[in-house]
Amino acid sequence: LLVSQESVETLSSALRREGERPVGARSFRPNIVVGAPRASPGGTRPEAPLLSAAASGAEDGWTALRVGGLRLRVAGPCARCSMVEVDPASGARHGSVLRTLATYRRSHARINFGVFCELERAAAERAGGTERMFVEEGDEVEPV
């Protein structure tokens, strides 16, 4: 699952305008967060690799991307459930995330946020175990 830091920040801004507390990317349990690295208070790092920058919602229009030496196919949007309301660190319930997302991320009765990606089979077969098959913090992301 891939989300962009800019999309998370857009949501957090909307939550703040409603008088609610912001959320972080971890609330969406992503494997990859695409965004501009920023210094964080206390020096904590995100759980998922933070890669190069993307505009808010840009990931919604991608069909494939290259991350480092890997090519990923975007399999589709991620319809969100109530788990995004639960803080992964504390277990505290937020209560406003889905309602706020529904105001601008609803499509065909689903609230989407983030995209599912899969390694393209041809890329995996070409690698044959000789190429790097992982992503790291700081890897460049290029929509293709």
DSSP file with accessible surface (Angstrom, degrees, kcal/mol):
  #  RESIDUE AA STRUCTURE BP1 BP2  ACC     N-H-->O    O-->H-N    N-H-->O    O-->H-N    TCO  KAPPA ALPHA  PHI   PSI    X-CA   Y-CA   Z-CA
    1    1 A L              0   0   29      0, 0.0    30,-2.4     0, 0.0    31,-2.1   0.000 360.0 360.0 360.0 131.5    0.0    0.0    0.0
    2    2 A L  E     +aB  32 115A   1    113,-2.9   113,-2.5    29,-0.2     2,-0.3  -0.952 360.0 171.5-120.2 132.8    1.4    3.4   -1.0
    3    3 A V  E     -a   33   0A   0     29,-1.9    31,-2.8    -2,-0.4     2,-0.4  -0.951  28.8-123.2-130.7 156.1    0.2    6.8    0.2
    4    4 A S  E  >  -a   34   0A   0     -2,-0.3     4,-1.8    29,-0.2    31,-0.2  -0.809  11.7-135.9 -99.0 144.0    1.8   10.2   -0.4
    5    5 A Q  H  > S+     0   0   40     29,-3.3     4,-2.7    -2,-0.4     5,-0.2   0.874 107.6  58.7 -61.9 -34.7    2.8   12.4    2.5
    6    6 A E  H  > S+     0   0   53     28,-0.5     4,-2.3    48,-0.4    -1,-0.2   0.889 103.9  50.5 -63.4 -38.5    1.2   15.4    0.7
    7    7 A S  H  > S+     0   0    1      2,-0.2     4,-2.1     1,-0.2    -1,-0.2   0.904 110.8  49.3 -64.9 -39.6   -2.2   13.5    0.7
    8    8 A V  H  X S+     0   0    1     -4,-1.8     4,-2.7     1,-0.2    15,-0.3   0.919 111.3  49.3 -64.3 -41.5   -1.8   12.9    4.4
    9    9 A E  H  X S+     0   0   56     -4,-2.7     4,-2.4     2,-0.2    -2,-0.2   0.875 108.0  53.7 -67.9 -34.8   -1.0   16.6    5.0
   10   10 A T  H  X S+     0   0   50     -4,-2.3     4,-2.1     2,-0.2    -1,-0.2   0.933 111.4  46.2 -62.4 -44.6   -4.0   17.7    2.9
   11   11 A L  H  X S+     0   0    0     -4,-2.1     4,-2.6     2,-0.2    -2,-0.2   0.936 111.2  51.6 -62.3 -45.3   -6.2   15.5    5.1
   12   12 A S  H  X S+     0   0    5     -4,-2.7     4,-2.6     1,-0.2    -2,-0.2   0.890 108.4  51.7 -61.8 -38.0   -4.6   16.8    8.3
   13   13 A S  H  X S+     0   0   49     -4,-2.4     4,-2.2     2,-0.2    -1,-0.2   0.918 110.0  49.1 -62.9 -42.5   -5.2   20.4    7.1
   14   14 A A  H  X S+     0   0    7     -4,-2.1     4,-1.2     2,-0.2    -2,-0.2   0.902 110.9  50.4 -63.7 -40.2   -8.9   19.6    6.5
   15   15 A L  H ><>S+     0   0    0     -4,-2.6     5,-3.0     1,-0.2     3,-0.5   0.928 109.1  51.2 -63.7 -43.4   -9.1   18.0   10.0
   16   16 A R  H ><5S+     0   0  138     -4,-2.6     3,-2.0     1,-0.2    -1,-0.2   0.897 105.0  56.2 -60.6 -41.0   -7.5   21.1   11.6
   17   17 A R  H 3<5S+     0   0  188     -4,-2.2    -1,-0.2     1,-0.3    -2,-0.2   0.809 107.3  50.4 -61.5 -28.3  -10.0   23.4    9.8
   18   18 A E  T <<5S-     0   0   74     -4,-1.2    -1,-0.3    -3,-0.5    -2,-0.2   0.342 124.0-106.7 -88.4   3.3  -12.8   21.3   11.5
   19   19 A G  T < 5S+     0   0   66     -3,-2.0    -3,-0.2     1,-0.3     2,-0.2   0.670  80.0 128.7  80.5  16.8  -11.1   21.7   14.9
   20   20 A E      < -     0   0   63     -5,-3.0    -1,-0.3    -6,-0.2    -2,-0.1  -0.645  64.8 -99.4-102.7 161.9   -9.8   18.1   14.9
   21   21 A R        -     0   0  117     -2,-0.2    75,-0.1    73,-0.1    -1,-0.1  -0.513  41.8-112.1 -79.7 148.3   -6.4   16.8   15.5
   22   22 A P        -     0   0   57      0, 0.0     2,-0.3     0, 0.0    -1,-0.1  -0.216  25.8-139.0 -73.4 166.7   -4.2   15.8   12.5
   23   23 A V        -     0   0   19    -15,-0.3     2,-0.2    74,-0.0   -11,-0.2  -0.864   8.4-132.5-121.7 161.8   -3.2   12.3   11.6
   24   24 A G    >   -     0   0   38     -2,-0.3     3,-1.6     1,-0.1     4,-0.3  -0.605  33.8 -98.7-106.4 171.2    0.0   10.8   10.3
   25   25 A A  G >  S+     0   0   10      1,-0.3     3,-2.4    -2,-0.2     4,-0.3   0.829 115.6  72.0 -58.8 -31.2    0.7    8.4    7.5
   26   26 A R  G >  S+     0   0   91      1,-0.3     3,-1.6     2,-0.2    -1,-0.3   0.775  81.6  71.9 -60.1 -24.2    0.9    5.5   10.0
   27   27 A S  G <  S+     0   0    8     -3,-1.6    -1,-0.3     1,-0.3    59,-0.2   0.750  98.0  49.8 -61.8 -20.8   -2.8    5.8   10.5
   28   28 A F  G <  S-     0   0    0     -3,-2.4    -1,-0.3    -4,-0.3    -2,-0.2   0.404 104.6-131.7-100.1   1.8   -3.2    4.3    7.0
   29   29 A R    <   +     0   0   91     -3,-1.6    -3,-0.1    -4,-0.3    -2,-0.1   0.892  40.6 179.1  51.9  49.1   -0.8    1.4    7.6
   30   30 A P        -     0   0   18      0, 0.0   -28,-0.2     0, 0.0    -1,-0.1  -0.405  36.0-151.9 -79.7 158.9    1.2    1.9    4.4
   31   31 A N  S    S+     0   0  108    -30,-2.4     2,-0.4     1,-0.3   -29,-0.2   0.731  89.3  28.5 -90.0 -32.5    4.2    0.0    3.2
   32   32 A I  E     -a    2   0A  21    -31,-2.1   -29,-1.9    16,-0.2     2,-0.5  -0.999  63.8-165.0-134.0 132.5    5.5    3.0    1.3
   33   33 A V  E     -ac   3  50A   2     16,-2.7    18,-2.3    -2,-0.4     2,-0.6  -0.981  12.2-155.6-115.0 120.4    5.1    6.7    1.9
   34   34 A V  E     +ac   4  51A   0    -31,-2.8   -29,-3.3    -2,-0.5   -28,-0.5  -0.862  43.3 102.4 -96.6 122.1    6.0    8.9   -1.0
   35   35 A G  S    S-     0   0    0     16,-1.5    18,-0.1    -2,-0.6    20,-0.1  -0.962  74.1 -67.9 177.4 169.2    6.9   12.4    0.1
   36   36 A A        -     0   0   33     -2,-0.3    16,-0.1    18,-0.2    15,-0.1  -0.625  57.2-114.7 -75.0 124.0    9.6   15.0    0.8
   37   37 A P        -     0   0   84      0, 0.0     2,-0.4     0, 0.0    -1,-0.1  -0.343  38.6-172.9 -59.8 137.6   11.6   14.0    3.8
   38   38 A R        -     0   0  128     -3,-0.0     2,-0.2    -2,-0.0    -3,-0.0  -0.983  30.6-104.2-131.5 148.3   11.2   16.4    6.7
   39   39 A A        -     0   0  108     -2,-0.4     6,-0.1     6,-0.0     3,-0.0  -0.483  41.1-153.1 -67.8 135.7   12.9   16.7   10.0
   40   40 A S    >   -     0   0   46     -2,-0.2     3,-2.1     4,-0.2    -1,-0.0  -0.869  23.6 -95.4-114.3 150.5   10.6   15.4   12.7
   41   41 A P  G >  S+     0   0  125      0, 0.0     3,-0.9     0, 0.0    -1,-0.0  -0.353 112.6  14.7 -60.9 134.1   10.4   16.3   16.4
   42   42 A G  G 3  S-     0   0   85      1,-0.2    -3,-0.0    -2,-0.0     0, 0.0   0.483 117.5 -92.6  81.1  -1.0   12.4   13.9   18.5
   43   43 A G  G <  S+     0   0   61     -3,-2.1    -1,-0.2     1,-0.2     2,-0.1   0.710  72.1 160.5  70.8  19.1   14.1   12.5   15.4
   44   44 A T    <   -     0   0   97     -3,-0.9    -1,-0.2     1,-0.0    -4,-0.2  -0.466  29.3-142.1 -75.4 148.8   11.6    9.7   14.8
   45   45 A R        -     0   0  175     -2,-0.1    -6,-0.0     1,-0.1    -1,-0.0  -0.803  24.0-100.5-107.0 151.6   11.4    8.1   11.4
   46   46 A P        -     0   0   52      0, 0.0     4,-0.1     0, 0.0    -1,-0.1  -0.302  27.1-124.5 -65.4 153.6    8.2    6.9    9.7
   47   47 A E  S    S+     0   0  140      2,-0.1     3,-0.0   -15,-0.0    -2,-0.0   0.851  96.2  55.2 -67.0 -36.3    7.5    3.2    9.8
   48   48 A A  S    S-     0   0    8      1,-0.1   -16,-0.2   -16,-0.0   -17,-0.1  -0.684 106.9 -87.4 -96.2 153.4    7.3    2.9    6.0
   49   49 A P        -     0   0   35      0, 0.0   -16,-2.7     0, 0.0     2,-0.6  -0.361  37.8-141.0 -58.9 135.2   10.1    4.1    3.7
   50   50 A L  E     -c   33   0A  14    -18,-0.2    88,-2.1    -4,-0.1   -16,-0.2  -0.897  29.3-179.8-100.5 117.0    9.7    7.8    2.8
   51   51 A L  E     -c   34   0A   1    -18,-2.3   -16,-1.5    -2,-0.6    89,-0.2  -0.262  34.6 -44.9-108.2-166.6   10.6    8.3   -0.8
   52   52 A S  S    S-     0   0   18     87,-1.5    -1,-0.3   -18,-0.2   -17,-0.2  -0.073  75.6 -73.0 -66.2 166.9   10.8   11.2   -3.2
   53   53 A A        +     0   0   72    -19,-0.1     2,-0.3   -18,-0.1   -18,-0.2  -0.090  44.9 176.9 -68.6 150.4    8.1   13.9   -3.4
   54   54 A A        -     0   0   11    -20,-0.2   -48,-0.4   -18,-0.0   -18,-0.2  -0.983  31.5-111.5-146.5 144.0    4.6   13.7   -4.9
   55   55 A A    >   -     0   0   69     -2,-0.3     3,-2.2     1,-0.2     4,-0.4  -0.344  54.4 -75.5 -70.6 157.4    1.8   16.2   -5.0
   56   56 A S  T 3  S+     0   0   52      1,-0.3    -1,-0.2   -50,-0.2   -51,-0.0  -0.299 118.8   2.9 -55.8 125.9   -1.4   15.6   -3.0
   57   57 A G  T >  S+     0   0   18     -3,-0.1     3,-1.5   -53,-0.1     4,-0.5   0.408  91.2 125.3  78.4  -1.7   -3.5   12.9   -4.6
   58   58 A A  G X   +     0   0   30     -3,-2.2     3,-1.7     1,-0.3     4,-0.5   0.875  65.1  63.9 -58.1 -35.7   -0.9   12.3   -7.4
   59   59 A E  G >  S+     0   0    0     -4,-0.4     3,-0.9     1,-0.3    -1,-0.3   0.780  88.8  69.6 -62.1 -24.7   -0.8    8.6   -6.6
   60   60 A D  G <  S+     0   0   78     -3,-1.5    -1,-0.3     1,-0.2    -2,-0.2   0.798 102.1  44.4 -63.3 -28.2   -4.4    8.3   -7.6
   61   61 A G  G <  S+     0   0   64     -3,-1.7    -1,-0.2    -4,-0.5     2,-0.2   0.487  88.8 107.4 -97.1  -2.8   -3.5    8.9  -11.3
   62   62 A W    <   -     0   0   37     -3,-0.9     3,-0.1    -4,-0.5    11,-0.0  -0.503  39.0-179.6 -77.7 143.4   -0.5    6.6  -11.5
   63   63 A T  S    S-     0   0  103      1,-0.5    11,-2.4    81,-0.5     2,-0.3   0.648  74.6  -3.0-107.5 -26.8   -0.7    3.4  -13.4
   64   64 A A  E     -D   73   0A   4     80,-0.6    80,-2.1     9,-0.3    -1,-0.5  -0.975  64.3-167.5-157.1 160.1    2.9    2.3  -12.8
   65   65 A L  E     -DE  72 143A   0      7,-2.6     7,-3.5    -2,-0.3     2,-0.5  -0.992  19.4-132.1-151.6 154.2    6.0    3.6  -11.1
   66   66 A R  E     -DE  71 142A  89     76,-2.6    76,-2.5    -2,-0.3     2,-0.5  -0.951  21.1-174.9-107.7 127.4    9.7    2.9  -10.8
   67   67 A V  E >   -DE  70 141A   0      3,-2.6     3,-2.5    -2,-0.5    74,-0.2  -0.976  66.0 -46.0-124.3 113.4   11.1    2.9   -7.3
   68   68 A G  T 3  S-     0   0   30     72,-1.8    67,-0.1    -2,-0.5    74,-0.1  -0.450 125.3 -24.8  59.5-127.3   14.8    2.5   -7.2
   69   69 A G  T 3  S+     0   0   49     65,-0.3     2,-0.3    -2,-0.2    -1,-0.3   0.386 121.3  95.4 -94.4   3.6   15.4   -0.3   -9.6
   70   70 A L  E <   -D   67   0A  16     -3,-2.5    -3,-2.6    64,-0.1     2,-0.5  -0.709  61.3-147.4 -99.0 149.2   11.9   -1.8   -9.2
   71   71 A R  E     -D   66   0A  66     -2,-0.3    49,-2.3    -5,-0.2     2,-0.4  -0.966  17.9-168.1-114.3 124.6    8.9   -1.3  -11.4
   72   72 A L  E     -DF  65 119A  17     -7,-3.5    -7,-2.6    -2,-0.5     2,-0.4  -0.898  12.8-143.4-112.7 141.2    5.5   -1.4   -9.6
   73   73 A R  E     -DF  64 118A 100     45,-3.2    45,-2.3    -2,-0.4     2,-0.7  -0.860  21.7-124.8 -99.1 134.5    2.1   -1.6  -11.2
   74   74 A V  E     - F   0 117A  19    -11,-2.4    43,-0.3    -2,-0.4    45,-0.0  -0.727  23.9-170.5 -79.5 116.1   -0.7    0.3   -9.4
   75   75 A A  E     -     0   0A  49     41,-2.5    42,-0.2    -2,-0.7    -1,-0.2   0.700  51.7 -73.1 -83.2 -21.1   -3.4   -2.3   -8.9
   76   76 A G  E     - F   0 116A  20     40,-1.1    40,-3.2     2,-0.0    -1,-0.3  -0.829  60.0 -48.6 149.1 173.8   -6.0    0.1   -7.7
   77   77 A P  E     - F   0 115A  62      0, 0.0     2,-0.7     0, 0.0    38,-0.3  -0.322  47.9-121.8 -74.3 157.7   -7.3    2.4   -5.0
   78   78 A C  E     -     0   0A  10     36,-2.2    35,-2.4    -2,-0.0     2,-0.4  -0.900  18.2-146.3-102.9 112.4   -7.6    1.3   -1.4
   79   79 A A  E     - F   0 112A  43     -2,-0.7     2,-0.3    33,-0.2    33,-0.3  -0.664  25.9-130.9 -75.1 129.7  -11.1    1.7    0.0
   80   80 A R        -     0   0   40     31,-3.5    31,-0.3    -2,-0.4     2,-0.2  -0.600  20.9-164.7 -93.0 146.3  -10.7    2.6    3.7
   81   81 A C    >   -     0   0   74     -2,-0.3     3,-1.6     0, 0.0     4,-0.2  -0.519  46.8 -80.0-112.4-174.4  -12.4    1.0    6.7
   82   82 A S  G >  S+     0   0   67      1,-0.3     3,-2.0    -2,-0.2     4,-0.3   0.614 110.3  87.2 -69.0  -8.9  -12.8    2.2   10.2
   83   83 A M  G >  S+     0   0   97      1,-0.3     3,-1.8     2,-0.2    -1,-0.3   0.798  76.4  68.4 -61.9 -25.4   -9.2    1.1   11.2
   84   84 A V  G <  S+     0   0    2     -3,-1.6    -1,-0.3     1,-0.3    -2,-0.2   0.700  91.4  62.8 -67.1 -14.0   -7.9    4.5    9.9
   85   85 A E  G <  S+     0   0    8     -3,-2.0     9,-3.7    -4,-0.2     2,-0.6   0.597  89.7  82.2 -81.0 -12.9   -9.8    6.0   13.0
   86   86 A V  B <  S-G   93   0B  36     -3,-1.8     7,-0.2    -4,-0.3     6,-0.1  -0.843  81.9-128.8-102.4 122.5   -7.5    4.1   15.4
   87   87 A D     >  -     0   0   59      5,-2.9     4,-2.4    -2,-0.6     5,-0.1  -0.524  15.0-145.6 -65.3 123.5   -4.1    5.5   16.2
   88   88 A P  T  4 S+     0   0   49      0, 0.0    -1,-0.2     0, 0.0   -61,-0.0   0.765  94.3  44.6 -67.3 -22.8   -1.6    2.6   15.6
   89   89 A A  T  4 S+     0   0   74      3,-0.1    -2,-0.0     1,-0.1    -3,-0.0   0.904 129.5  18.6 -86.1 -43.2    0.6    3.7   18.5
   90   90 A S  T  4 S-     0   0   82      2,-0.1     3,-0.1     0, 0.0    -1,-0.1   0.671  88.2-129.6-104.0 -22.0   -1.9    4.4   21.3
   91   91 A G     <  +     0   0   50     -4,-2.4     2,-0.1     1,-0.3    -2,-0.0   0.442  57.2 147.5  82.2  -1.2   -5.0    2.6   20.2
   92   92 A A        -     0   0   47     -6,-0.1    -5,-2.9    -5,-0.1     2,-0.4  -0.420  49.4-121.4 -69.8 143.2   -7.0    5.8   20.7
   93   93 A R  B     -G   86   0B 150     -7,-0.2    -7,-0.2     1,-0.2    -1,-0.1  -0.698  19.9-167.2 -88.5 134.9  -10.0    6.4   18.4
   94   94 A H        -     0   0   21     -9,-3.7    -1,-0.2    -2,-0.4    -8,-0.1   0.949  10.1-164.9 -85.0 -61.1   -9.9    9.6   16.3
   95   95 A G        +     0   0   40    -10,-0.2     4,-0.2   -13,-0.1   -10,-0.1   0.252  69.8  63.7  98.1 -13.7  -13.5    9.7   15.1
   96   96 A S  S  > S+     0   0    7    -11,-0.1     4,-2.2   -75,-0.1     5,-0.2   0.459  71.0  89.8-121.9  -3.3  -13.3   12.2   12.2
   97   97 A V  H  > S+     0   0    0      2,-0.2     4,-2.9     1,-0.2     5,-0.2   0.967  93.8  39.3 -64.6 -54.6  -10.9   10.7    9.7
   98   98 A L  H  > S+     0   0   35      1,-0.2     4,-2.5     2,-0.2    -1,-0.2   0.912 115.4  53.0 -64.0 -40.8  -13.5    8.9    7.5
   99   99 A R  H  > S+     0   0  127      2,-0.2     4,-0.7     1,-0.2    -1,-0.2   0.928 113.5  43.6 -60.7 -42.2  -16.0   11.6    7.8
  100  100 A T  H >< S+     0   0    0     -4,-2.2     3,-1.2     1,-0.2     4,-0.5   0.934 112.9  50.8 -70.4 -44.3  -13.5   14.2    6.6
  101  101 A L  H >X S+     0   0    0     -4,-2.9     4,-3.1     1,-0.3     3,-1.6   0.891 102.4  62.9 -58.6 -37.3  -12.1   11.9    3.8
  102  102 A A  H 3< S+     0   0   21     -4,-2.5     4,-0.4     1,-0.3    -1,-0.3   0.764  91.6  66.0 -62.3 -22.8  -15.7   11.4    2.6
  103  103 A T  T << S+     0   0   99     -3,-1.2    -1,-0.3    -4,-0.7    -2,-0.2   0.742 126.7   3.4 -73.3 -19.8  -16.0   15.1    1.8
  104  104 A Y  T <4 S+     0   0   90     -3,-1.6    -2,-0.2    -4,-0.5    -1,-0.2   0.444 127.2  55.9-145.2   0.2  -13.4   14.9   -0.9
  105  105 A R  S  < S+     0   0   27     -4,-3.1     7,-2.2    -5,-0.2     2,-0.3   0.140  70.9 123.4-123.4  20.8  -12.2   11.3   -1.4
  106  106 A R  E     +H  111   0C 142     -4,-0.4     2,-0.3     5,-0.2     5,-0.2  -0.658  29.0 169.7 -87.3 136.6  -15.5    9.4   -2.1
  107  107 A S  E >   -H  110   0C  52      3,-3.1     3,-1.3    -2,-0.3    -3,-0.0  -0.931  68.5 -15.2-148.4 119.7  -15.8    7.4   -5.4
  108  108 A H  T 3  S-     0   0  176     -2,-0.3     3,-0.1     1,-0.3    -1,-0.1   0.921 128.5 -51.2  52.7  48.9  -18.7    5.0   -6.2
  109  109 A A  T 3  S+     0   0   87      1,-0.2     2,-0.4     0, 0.0    -1,-0.3   0.628 119.7 108.6  66.4  15.6  -19.8    4.9   -2.5
  110  110 A R  E <   -H  107   0C 121     -3,-1.3    -3,-3.1    -8,-0.0     2,-0.7  -0.930  65.6-137.5-120.3 147.3  -16.2    4.1   -1.4
  111  111 A I  E     -H  106   0C  25     -2,-0.4   -31,-3.5   -31,-0.3     2,-0.4  -0.915  30.4-166.5-103.4 108.6  -13.8    6.3    0.5
  112  112 A N  E     + F   0  79A  18     -7,-2.2     2,-0.3    -2,-0.7   -33,-0.2  -0.781  20.0 162.2-102.1 142.6  -10.4    5.8   -1.1
  113  113 A F  E     +     0   0A   0    -35,-2.4     2,-0.1    -2,-0.4    -2,-0.0  -0.824  57.1   1.3-158.2 114.2   -7.0    6.8    0.2
  114  114 A G  E    S-     0   0A   0     -2,-0.3   -36,-2.2   -37,-0.1     2,-0.4  -0.184  74.1-103.7  93.1 167.1   -3.8    5.3   -1.1
  115  115 A V  E     -BF   2  77A   4   -113,-2.5  -113,-2.9   -38,-0.3     2,-0.4  -0.977  17.0-123.7-132.9 146.7   -3.2    2.8   -3.8
  116  116 A F  E     - F   0  76A  99    -40,-3.2   -41,-2.5    -2,-0.4   -40,-1.1  -0.713  32.1-169.6 -83.9 138.2   -2.3   -0.9   -3.9
  117  117 A C  E     - F   0  74A  35     -2,-0.4     2,-0.3   -43,-0.3   -43,-0.2  -0.936   7.9-168.0-127.8 152.8    0.9   -1.7   -5.9
  118  118 A E  E     - F   0  73A  92    -45,-2.3   -45,-3.2    -2,-0.3     2,-0.2  -0.988  32.5-102.6-138.9 149.3    2.4   -4.9   -7.0
  119  119 A L  E     - F   0  72A  61     -2,-0.3     2,-0.2   -47,-0.2   -47,-0.2  -0.516  44.8-112.1 -67.8 129.5    5.8   -5.8   -8.4
  120  120 A E     >  -     0   0   46    -49,-2.3     4,-2.1    -2,-0.2     3,-0.3  -0.496  20.5-134.3 -66.6 131.8    5.5   -6.3  -12.2
  121  121 A R  H  > S+     0   0  189      1,-0.2     4,-2.9    -2,-0.2     5,-0.2   0.896 103.1  53.4 -55.4 -45.7    6.1   -9.9  -13.0
  122  122 A A  H  > S+     0   0   47      1,-0.2     4,-2.6     2,-0.2    -1,-0.2   0.901 108.6  50.3 -60.0 -39.7    8.4   -9.2  -15.9
  123  123 A A  H  > S+     0   0   14     -3,-0.3     4,-1.9     2,-0.2    -1,-0.2   0.915 112.0  47.5 -65.0 -41.3   10.6   -7.0  -13.7
  124  124 A A  H  X S+     0   0   34     -4,-2.1     4,-1.5     2,-0.2     5,-0.4   0.914 113.2  48.0 -66.5 -40.7   10.8   -9.8  -11.0
  125  125 A E  H  < S+     0   0  125     -4,-2.9    -2,-0.2     1,-0.2    -1,-0.2   0.908 110.8  50.8 -68.0 -39.9   11.6  -12.4  -13.6
  126  126 A R  H  < S+     0   0  167     -4,-2.6    -1,-0.2    -5,-0.2    -2,-0.2   0.879 105.6  57.0 -63.0 -37.9   14.3  -10.3  -15.2
  127  127 A A  H >< S-     0   0    1     -4,-1.9     3,-3.2    -5,-0.2     4,-0.5   0.900  78.5-176.0 -63.0 -39.0   15.9   -9.7  -11.8
  128  128 A G  T 3< S-     0   0   60     -4,-1.5    -3,-0.1     1,-0.3    -1,-0.1   0.772  73.0 -60.2  49.7  28.2   16.2  -13.4  -11.3
  129  129 A G  T 3  S+     0   0   71     -5,-0.4    -1,-0.3     2,-0.1     4,-0.1   0.483 126.6  94.7  83.4  -0.7   17.5  -12.8   -7.8
  130  130 A T  S <  S+     0   0  125     -3,-3.2     2,-0.2    -4,-0.1    -2,-0.2   0.664  73.3  64.8 -98.3 -19.0   20.5  -10.8   -9.0
  131  131 A E  S    S-     0   0  101     -4,-0.5     2,-0.2    -7,-0.1    -2,-0.1  -0.674  99.1 -85.6-101.8 161.9   19.0   -7.3   -8.7
  132  132 A R        -     0   0   79     -2,-0.2   -63,-0.1     1,-0.1    -1,-0.1  -0.436  37.6-170.7 -63.8 128.4   17.9   -5.4   -5.6
  133  133 A M        +     0   0   78     -2,-0.2     2,-0.3    -4,-0.1    -1,-0.1  -0.211  56.7  68.2-118.2  40.7   14.3   -6.4   -4.8
  134  134 A F        -     0   0  107    -67,-0.1     2,-0.3     2,-0.0   -65,-0.3  -0.960  69.3-125.7-149.5 164.6   13.6   -3.8   -2.0
  135  135 A V        -     0   0   32     -2,-0.3     2,-0.3   -67,-0.1   -67,-0.0  -0.851  22.3-160.6-112.9 153.5   13.0   -0.1   -1.6
  136  136 A E    >   -     0   0   97     -2,-0.3     3,-2.3   -87,-0.0   -68,-0.0  -0.927  34.7 -82.9-130.4 157.0   14.9    2.1    0.8
  137  137 A E  T 3  S+     0   0   80     -2,-0.3   -86,-0.2     1,-0.3     3,-0.1  -0.332 117.8  27.6 -55.0 132.3   14.2    5.5    2.4
  138  138 A G  T 3  S+     0   0   46    -88,-2.1    -1,-0.3     1,-0.3   -87,-0.1   0.301  83.6 144.6  95.1  -8.8   15.4    8.2   -0.1
  139  139 A D    <   -     0   0   21     -3,-2.3   -87,-1.5   -89,-0.1    -1,-0.3  -0.334  54.5-111.3 -60.6 144.6   14.8    6.1   -3.2
  140  140 A E        -     0   0  141    -89,-0.2   -72,-1.8    -3,-0.1     2,-0.5  -0.537  25.9-150.5 -76.4 141.8   13.6    8.1   -6.2
  141  141 A V  E     -E   67   0A  16     -2,-0.2   -74,-0.2   -74,-0.2   -76,-0.0  -0.971  14.8-178.5-115.2 128.7   10.0    7.5   -7.3
  142  142 A E  E     -E   66   0A 108    -76,-2.5   -76,-2.6    -2,-0.5     2,-0.1  -0.949  22.0-138.9-130.2 111.1    9.2    8.0  -11.0
  143  143 A P  E      E   65   0A  63      0, 0.0   -78,-0.3     0, 0.0   -81,-0.0  -0.478 360.0 360.0 -62.6 136.7    5.7    7.6  -12.3
  144  144 A V              0   0   59    -80,-2.1   -80,-0.6    -2,-0.1   -81,-0.5  -0.863 360.0 360.0-125.2 360.0    5.9    5.7  -15.7
